[in-house]
Amino acid sequence: MKTPKHKRREPVSPVSLDALLSPQWAFVVQFRAVPEGRVYAAGRVEHLVSGRTTHFQSLQELTTYFEAELQTSEGL
C-alpha cells in the first residue's frame, strides 16, 4: 500500500530521456572498501563508450577524471 509521500509521477518522454542520458556520459565507478567495512574514497572508474579507465585515490581525483573525460567526449 502506498503512503501519501509516494506520489505517482508522470512518465518522462523517451525522447527527452535519451537526450539527457547520452551513453557518452556513462561511467562505472567502483569504490574500494577498507577492512572495517567503511567506504573509502578510492577506487576505479571506467568510461563505457571509450573503455578508458583510471584508478583514483580521492574524490577530487575522481572529479578531475570526470571533467577531463567529459570534455574529451564532447568532441566525439
PyMOL commands that set and color helices and strands:
alter all, ss='L'
color gray80, all
select helices_A, chain A and resi 14-20+23-25+59-74
alter helices_A, ss='H'
color red, helices_A
select strands_A, chain A and resi 27-33+39-47+53-56
alter strands_A, ss='S'
color yellow, strands_A
deselect
rebuild
show_as cartoon
